[in-house]
Amino acid sequence: MKINYYPGCTLKSKAKNLEDAAIASMEVLGVEMEEIERWNCCGAVYSLAEDDLIHQVAPVRDLIRAKEQGSGKLTVLCSMCYNTLARANLVMKTDGEKRDTINRFMDEEIDYFGEVEVVHLLSLLRDELGWDKVREKVKAPLTGLKVAPYYGCTLQRPVEVGIEPLGSYALMTALFEALGATVVDFPASAYCCGSYQVLGMPDSAADAASKILNLARGSGADVIATSCPLCEFNLGKKQQGLLDEKKISQGMPTFYFTQLMALALGLAPDVCHFELNDPNAVEFLKSKEYSI
């Protein structure tokens, strides 16, 4: 099976550990992720201003690239990219006036009417492969690993594009159970990590992240799994600062869900790029004698 795939900017640099682990894992599962040509930044966030149509140009252009390649479906890994592309796509499907304005503005592009379906990789795993297929390919089950599934803000909001209803975490739960792990009841799965407030209001972002990390620890989790580079930054790479400020008492290893999937599928450690994770995460894997 071959799927059209949109990577986004961060996955080519600081989040290579999200992308490379995904591509290698999907290959084991019989899926080739073909990157769409001439893609550009999705815009990173969806504009909340109703009349701010210029911010829709970037994601719509990516959707046009997928349409040009003859695909009716575009798979996305990054939560933020998924949210931005899916919401822009919804505008082009449902709002004729805005669609006409955007198409006329991009007069050198083909017209776009929302023909491409935007899907997150978690949804594709369930709908196109199925959890039994994942389970049968597992070579190193994550037995005994307690995972807190972290969705953050953008995988379930707004409901029109959410990969599943707010408060339901069936996708990550089913994936990790197929990989042999145990999913804990984690009350902060859909809390905001602080997002871009880490730049403008770092203290507020630190408070938001520390609340999530403390709740994960209190839920008995060994690790947090996410699919958003910004969430991984706030929850993972900023942990040392939270420890220094005594906002958290213990480190909490954070991983992309694709890295844990690659581990369970028996893939070589180099595809996971654990060197890009928080050192806390690497030490945890060593302590559990996972092959890294």
Secondary structure, 3 states (H helix, E strand, C coil): CEEEEECCCHHHCCCHHHHHHHHHHHHHCCCEEEECCCCCCCCCCCCCCCCCHHHHHHHHHHHHHHHHCCCCEEEECCHHHHHHHHHHHHHHHHCHHHHHHHHHHCCCCCCCCCCCEEEEHHHHHHHHHCHHHHHHHCCCCCCCCEEEECCCCCCCCCCCCCCCCCCCCHHHHHHHHHCCCEECCCCCCCCCCCCCHHHHCHHHHHHHHHHHHHHHHHCCCCEEEECCHHHHHHHHHCHHHHHHCCCCCCCCCEEEHHHHHHHHCCCCHHHCCHHHCCHHHHHHHHHCCCCC
